[in-house]
Amino acid sequence: MAMFFSKDKKEMRDIKEVMEMPDEEMPLQMPMAQLKEKESAAPLFVKVDKYRDIISTIHEMKLYVSTTKQVFSVLQEIESLRSDTLNVLRATMQRLERSVIEMDAELLRPQGVTMTEEKSSEVTHIESSLTDLQKQLMDLKRELQGMK
């Protein structure tokens, strides 16, 4: 037990000595911010090989950014071309539909003969498939809206 008390006595003497020092001699404690700055400061010198590696990595990253920009540009051009193509296709379909309606109206039908329009099974299948696709598209749009 004597060892514990001797250590405490020594600490008490050190504290008394510090307290008895004049203000001018008292050691100033550095603020925590200054201590952290000194600890986190970058080394003054960097090895040449390490510097070359860093420069090489930065150059590689610049190339990736440039390539990504080019990819986005190409994607934008593709999307624009796709949009234009869909517009042309839509206009062509509308003209074709008008032509079919005009031709149907111009054809002469014999009097007394009634023609019933029959839908082929293929047309019915295509129409039902399109309806299903439209429903799926609407469901996907709702899910996308829910994610936003």
Residue pairs with C-beta under 8 A, 6 or more apart in sequence:
18 26
46 54
109 115
